[in-house]
């Protein structure tokens, strides 16, 4: 199953070469990285996303960065990021579920 997630990461990477500002595919790539246990790569990738001006205010991107932080052991910062995402977009269901799981 991990190899399938690796393939999904590669597919998202290929798509993002042509659509680098796609929030959907950036989020999917992060999700598949986490499922493939690519924590170091997910941390680096989400950090790069947060440094892009076009992405740094996006609630979905902030939420995924928060989850990466939590899974990497930085629960406090990750929780703050997810809460920040929920303040920006209160109806973000994935972030609401994530915050409940952290508690």
Backbone torsions as a table, in degrees:
resi	resn	phi	psi	omega
1	UNK	NA	-36.1	-179.7
2	UNK	-61.2	-35.6	-180.0
3	UNK	-66.0	-33.4	177.4
4	UNK	-66.1	-38.9	177.5
5	UNK	-68.0	-36.7	175.6
6	UNK	-60.4	-42.3	178.1
7	UNK	-63.0	-41.6	179.7
8	UNK	-62.8	-39.2	176.2
9	UNK	-60.9	-44.8	179.8
10	UNK	-63.3	-40.7	177.9
11	UNK	-62.7	-44.6	178.7
12	UNK	-62.5	-40.1	178.3
13	UNK	-60.8	-42.4	178.7
14	UNK	-63.3	-44.5	179.8
15	UNK	-63.5	-40.5	-177.4
16	UNK	-69.7	-15.6	174.4
17	UNK	-64.4	-30.2	179.4
18	UNK	-101.3	-21.6	-176.6
19	UNK	-131.9	58.8	-171.5
20	UNK	-63.0	-17.8	-178.4
21	UNK	-100.9	11.0	178.1
22	UNK	-72.8	111.8	179.4
23	UNK	-63.3	-41.5	-178.6
24	UNK	-57.0	-50.2	-176.2
25	UNK	-76.4	-29.0	173.3
26	UNK	-65.1	-42.5	178.7
27	UNK	-67.0	-41.9	177.2
28	UNK	-61.1	-40.4	179.3
29	UNK	-61.4	-44.3	178.8
30	UNK	-62.4	-45.2	-180.0
31	UNK	-58.6	-46.4	-180.0
32	UNK	-68.7	-32.9	175.1
33	UNK	-61.6	-43.2	179.3
34	UNK	-65.9	-41.4	178.9
35	UNK	-66.1	-27.8	178.3
36	UNK	-89.9	7.0	180.0
37	UNK	60.1	35.8	177.2
38	UNK	-97.2	62.2	-173.5
39	UNK	-63.3	-45.3	-178.4
40	UNK	-62.2	-44.5	-179.8
41	UNK	-66.7	-40.2	178.6
42	UNK	-64.4	-39.8	178.4
43	UNK	-62.8	-45.8	179.7
44	UNK	-64.6	-45.1	-177.7
45	UNK	-64.0	-46.4	-179.2
46	UNK	-68.3	-32.2	175.2
47	UNK	-63.5	-42.5	177.1
48	UNK	-63.1	-41.1	178.2
49	UNK	-61.3	-42.6	-178.7
50	UNK	-67.2	-21.3	178.2
51	UNK	-85.3	-10.8	176.3
52	UNK	-81.2	127.3	-177.9
53	UNK	-59.5	-35.7	-178.0
54	UNK	-72.3	-15.8	-175.9
55	UNK	-111.8	-22.2	-169.7
56	UNK	-65.3	-18.5	178.5
57	UNK	-103.4	4.1	-178.1
58	UNK	-81.5	123.2	-176.1
59	UNK	-60.7	-38.2	-179.7
60	UNK	-65.3	-43.2	179.4
61	UNK	-64.8	-43.6	179.0
62	UNK	-61.3	-41.9	179.4
63	UNK	-61.8	-44.7	179.1
64	UNK	-67.4	-36.6	175.7
65	UNK	-61.1	-42.0	178.0
66	UNK	-60.8	-43.1	179.2
67	UNK	-64.7	-39.6	176.9
68	UNK	-61.2	-42.6	179.2
69	UNK	-61.6	-43.5	178.8
70	UNK	-61.5	-49.2	-178.5
71	UNK	-65.9	-23.3	178.6
72	UNK	-86.9	-1.2	176.1
73	UNK	102.8	-3.5	179.1
74	UNK	-98.9	72.3	-172.2
75	UNK	-64.4	-42.6	-176.7
76	UNK	-60.9	-51.7	179.9
77	UNK	-64.6	-41.9	179.9
78	UNK	-61.5	-43.8	178.9
79	UNK	-62.7	-41.6	178.4
80	UNK	-62.2	-41.3	179.1
81	UNK	-64.8	-42.3	179.7
82	UNK	-65.8	-41.2	176.9
83	UNK	-63.7	-38.2	176.0
84	UNK	-60.7	-43.0	179.0
85	UNK	-62.0	-40.6	179.3
86	UNK	-68.3	-32.3	175.9
87	UNK	-67.1	-37.1	-180.0
88	UNK	-73.3	-36.9	-176.8
89	UNK	-141.3	85.2	-174.5
90	UNK	-58.7	-23.9	-178.7
91	UNK	-92.1	16.1	179.3
92	UNK	-77.2	94.2	-171.9
93	UNK	-60.6	-42.9	-178.4
94	UNK	-60.2	-39.6	179.8
95	UNK	-68.9	-38.9	178.7
96	UNK	-63.0	-41.2	178.0
97	UNK	-65.8	-42.6	-179.2
98	UNK	-62.0	-42.2	-178.2
99	UNK	-67.0	-36.2	176.8
100	UNK	-65.4	-38.9	179.4
101	UNK	-67.5	-31.9	179.8
102	UNK	-69.8	-38.5	-179.3
103	UNK	-67.8	NA	NA
